[in-house]
Amino acid sequence: MPFQEGETVYIEDDGGKRYWLKVAYGMVKVQSLGAIDGSRLKDLDDGDSFSVVGREYVVFRPGALELMSSLDRGAQVITPKDAATILMHCDVKCGDRVLEVGAGSGGLTTALLHAVAPSGRVHTLELKEENAVRAGKNASRTGLDACWSYSIGDARSMEPPEGPFDVLTMDMPDPWLAIDNLSPVLRSGGRVCAYVPNMNQVESTVLALRERGFRDVRALENLQRSLEVHPGGVRPAFDMLGHTGYMVFARKRS
């Protein structure tokens, strides 16, 4: 499908450098490139190429991975490697209703929206208005922000939105203190994920979930290493994306 006005896309040069823009059929200002004639994108589709001042660029429609990697950042983000694990272990799918605690910069929000749209919904509880505004700005880049809403307040004590929700994700320092307040709006059989940076937080969360009768309680982390591929040789990269956070998963029983 050809690109539509208002759609967020990126163009990539031969060196892999990306330039982001919102499609408009007039002159469009592109950071680090200057102004380009947006009407040239009118009949182009995903993966097509065009030239700017004699240099060729390929234009792509971004997926969740590219959008998460180019967020307007404020608070720390949940990385794609962890977001993918959360989506799989929480079985997030089209039509699900997800209650998210802690918008941060909207990294996980972006991944969740891609999974639940167009018939599902993500509702975020956030302590700080500035974080919610930034997350909303990043959500709008997905074109799926109609599936997103938020409330400002303390997840440990505020009145939660009306359930039932299929999934509860918590990116907060003390998720065990929010379980009693939020679990009533999680459906029976619904899934929980708590994302925390330290092992003592893992312990407190796991014990709290077990004490409240949750089943299939488990914790894990992801370590990811790229490969350097060259003609005649392949080796692991010297740098790796190591510890970013621990994830605790569980399911609610009736």
C-alpha positions as CSV (number, residue, x, y, z in Angstrom):
1,M,0.0,0.0,0.0
2,P,1.5,3.4,-1.0
3,F,2.4,5.8,1.8
4,Q,-0.3,8.0,3.1
5,E,-0.1,11.6,4.3
6,G,0.6,11.9,8.0
7,E,2.3,8.4,8.1
8,T,5.7,8.2,9.8
9,V,8.4,6.6,7.7
10,Y,12.2,6.6,7.5
11,I,14.6,6.8,4.6
12,E,17.9,5.0,4.7
13,D,21.1,5.8,2.8
14,D,23.6,3.3,1.5
15,G,25.5,3.5,4.8
16,G,22.4,2.5,6.8
17,K,21.9,6.0,8.3
18,R,18.2,6.7,8.9
19,Y,16.2,9.9,8.5
20,W,12.7,10.1,9.9
21,L,9.9,12.1,8.5
22,K,6.1,12.4,8.4
23,V,4.7,12.0,4.9
24,A,3.2,15.2,3.4
25,Y,2.7,16.0,-0.2
26,G,4.7,19.3,0.0
27,M,8.1,20.4,1.1
28,V,9.1,18.4,4.1
29,K,11.9,19.3,6.5
30,V,14.1,16.3,7.3
31,Q,16.6,16.7,10.1
32,S,20.2,16.6,8.8
33,L,19.0,16.4,5.2
34,G,17.2,19.7,4.8
35,A,13.9,20.1,2.8
36,I,12.7,17.4,0.3
37,D,9.7,17.3,-2.0
38,G,7.3,15.1,-0.1
39,S,5.1,14.7,-3.3
40,R,7.8,12.3,-4.5
41,L,6.6,9.8,-1.8
42,K,3.0,9.9,-3.1
43,D,3.2,6.7,-5.2
44,L,6.0,4.9,-3.4
45,D,5.5,1.8,-1.2
46,D,7.5,0.1,1.4
47,G,11.1,-0.6,0.2
48,D,11.0,1.7,-2.8
49,S,13.9,4.0,-3.6
50,F,14.3,7.6,-4.8
51,S,17.1,10.1,-5.1
52,V,17.8,13.3,-3.3
53,V,20.5,15.5,-4.9
54,G,21.8,12.6,-6.8
55,R,22.0,10.3,-3.8
56,E,19.8,7.2,-3.5
57,Y,17.6,6.5,-0.5
58,V,15.3,3.6,0.3
59,V,12.1,4.5,2.2
60,F,10.6,2.1,4.7
61,R,7.5,1.9,6.8
62,P,8.7,1.3,10.4
63,G,7.8,-1.7,12.5
64,A,7.8,-1.8,16.3
65,L,11.5,-2.5,16.4
66,E,12.5,0.6,14.5
67,L,10.0,2.8,16.3
68,M,11.3,1.6,19.7
69,S,14.9,2.2,18.6
70,S,14.1,5.8,17.7
71,L,11.9,7.0,20.6
72,D,12.0,10.5,22.0
73,R,13.5,9.4,25.3
74,G,13.2,10.7,28.8
75,A,12.9,7.9,31.3
76,Q,14.7,4.6,30.7
77,V,13.1,2.4,28.1
78,I,12.3,-1.3,28.0
79,T,14.5,-2.6,25.1
80,P,13.1,-4.6,22.2
81,K,14.8,-7.8,23.4
82,D,12.8,-7.6,26.7
83,A,9.6,-6.2,25.1
84,A,9.5,-9.2,22.8
85,T,9.9,-11.6,25.7
86,I,7.1,-9.8,27.6
87,L,4.8,-10.1,24.6
88,M,5.4,-13.8,24.2
89,H,5.2,-14.8,27.9
90,C,2.1,-12.7,28.4
91,D,0.5,-14.0,25.2
92,V,-0.4,-10.4,24.1
93,K,-2.4,-10.5,20.9
94,C,-4.9,-8.7,18.8
95,G,-8.0,-7.7,20.7
96,D,-6.4,-8.0,24.2
97,R,-6.9,-5.3,26.9
98,V,-3.6,-4.5,28.6
99,L,-3.1,-2.5,31.8
100,E,0.4,-1.0,31.8
101,V,1.9,0.6,34.9
102,G,4.7,3.0,34.1
103,A,4.8,4.6,30.6
104,G,8.5,5.6,30.8
105,S,9.2,6.9,27.3
106,G,6.7,4.6,25.7
107,G,8.9,1.7,24.6
108,L,6.8,-1.1,25.8
109,T,3.7,0.9,25.0
110,T,4.8,0.9,21.4
111,A,5.3,-2.9,21.3
112,L,2.0,-3.5,23.1
113,L,0.0,-1.3,20.7
114,H,1.4,-3.2,17.7
115,A,0.3,-6.5,19.3
116,V,-3.3,-5.5,20.4
117,A,-4.3,-3.3,17.5
118,P,-6.7,-2.6,15.9
119,S,-9.4,-4.1,18.2
120,G,-7.5,-4.2,21.5
121,R,-6.5,-1.5,24.0
122,V,-3.6,-0.4,26.2
123,H,-4.4,1.7,29.2
124,T,-1.4,3.2,31.0
125,L,-1.1,4.2,34.7
126,E,1.6,6.8,35.1
127,L,2.8,8.8,38.1
128,K,4.2,11.8,36.1
129,E,2.2,13.7,33.5
130,E,5.4,14.5,31.6
131,N,6.1,10.8,31.1
132,A,2.6,10.2,29.8
133,V,2.8,13.1,27.4
134,R,6.1,11.8,26.0
135,A,4.7,8.3,25.8
136,G,1.7,9.7,23.9
137,K,3.9,11.5,21.5
138,N,5.8,8.3,20.8
139,A,2.5,6.3,20.6
140,S,1.2,8.7,17.9
141,R,4.2,7.8,15.7
142,T,2.8,4.2,15.5
143,G,-0.5,5.5,14.1
144,L,-2.2,3.3,16.7
145,D,-2.7,5.9,19.4
146,A,-6.5,5.5,19.1
147,C,-6.0,2.2,21.0
148,W,-4.2,4.0,23.8
149,S,-5.3,5.9,26.9
150,Y,-3.8,6.8,30.2
151,S,-4.5,7.9,33.8
152,I,-2.3,9.8,36.2
153,G,-1.9,8.4,39.7
154,D,-0.2,6.0,42.1
155,A,-0.8,2.4,40.9
156,R,-0.5,1.3,44.6
157,S,-3.6,3.2,45.7
158,M,-5.5,4.9,42.9
159,E,-8.8,3.6,41.6
160,P,-7.9,1.3,38.7
161,P,-9.8,1.6,35.4
162,E,-12.7,-0.7,34.8
163,G,-11.7,-4.2,33.9
164,P,-11.4,-6.9,33.0
165,F,-7.9,-6.8,31.5
166,D,-6.1,-9.7,29.9
167,V,-2.6,-8.6,30.9
168,L,-1.0,-6.5,33.6
169,T,2.5,-5.1,33.1
170,M,4.3,-3.2,35.8
171,D,7.5,-1.2,35.3
172,M,7.8,0.3,38.7
173,P,10.3,0.0,41.7
174,D,7.9,-1.9,44.0
175,P,5.3,-3.8,41.9
176,W,4.5,-6.1,44.9
177,L,2.8,-3.1,46.5
178,A,0.4,-2.6,43.6
179,I,-0.7,-6.2,43.2
180,D,-3.6,-6.0,45.7
181,N,-4.9,-2.9,44.2
182,L,-4.7,-4.0,40.5
183,S,-5.3,-7.7,40.5
184,P,-9.1,-7.4,40.9
185,V,-9.3,-5.9,37.4
186,L,-7.3,-8.7,35.9
187,R,-9.4,-11.5,34.6
188,S,-9.1,-15.1,35.9
189,G,-6.3,-16.7,33.9
190,G,-4.9,-13.3,33.1
191,R,-1.1,-12.8,32.9
192,V,1.2,-10.5,34.9
193,C,4.7,-9.2,34.1
194,A,6.7,-7.1,36.5
195,Y,9.9,-5.5,35.2
196,V,12.5,-4.6,37.8
197,P,16.3,-3.8,37.7
198,N,17.5,-5.5,40.9
199,M,17.4,-9.0,42.4
200,N,16.0,-8.0,45.7
201,Q,13.0,-6.6,43.8
202,V,12.6,-9.9,42.0
203,E,12.5,-11.7,45.3
204,S,9.8,-9.4,46.8
205,T,7.7,-9.6,43.7
206,V,7.9,-13.4,43.4
207,L,7.1,-14.0,47.0
208,A,4.1,-11.5,46.9
209,L,2.7,-13.3,43.9
210,R,3.0,-16.7,45.4
211,E,1.5,-15.6,48.7
212,R,-1.6,-14.3,46.8
213,G,-2.1,-17.6,45.0
214,F,-0.8,-16.7,41.5
215,R,0.4,-19.7,39.5
216,D,3.3,-20.3,37.1
217,V,5.4,-17.7,38.9
218,R,8.9,-17.4,37.3
219,A,11.7,-14.9,36.8
220,L,14.2,-14.4,34.0
221,E,16.5,-12.0,32.2
222,N,17.7,-11.8,28.6
223,L,21.3,-11.5,27.3
224,Q,21.8,-10.8,23.6
225,R,24.9,-10.7,21.5
226,S,25.2,-9.8,17.9
227,L,27.4,-11.5,15.3
228,E,30.1,-9.8,13.2
229,V,29.7,-11.2,9.7
230,H,32.5,-10.6,7.1
231,P,33.6,-12.4,4.0
232,G,35.7,-15.3,5.1
233,G,34.8,-15.0,8.8
234,V,32.1,-14.8,11.4
235,R,32.6,-14.1,15.1
236,P,30.6,-12.9,18.1
237,A,30.6,-9.1,18.7
238,F,32.9,-8.0,21.5
239,D,30.0,-5.9,22.9
240,M,26.8,-7.5,24.0
241,L,23.4,-6.2,25.2
242,G,23.6,-7.7,28.7
243,H,21.5,-7.1,31.8
244,T,18.8,-4.5,31.3
245,G,16.2,-5.7,33.7
246,Y,14.6,-8.8,35.3
247,M,11.1,-10.0,34.3
248,V,8.8,-11.7,36.7
249,F,5.8,-13.5,35.1
250,A,2.7,-15.1,36.7
251,R,-0.9,-16.1,36.0
252,K,-4.0,-15.3,38.1
253,R,-6.2,-18.1,39.3
254,S,-9.9,-17.7,40.0
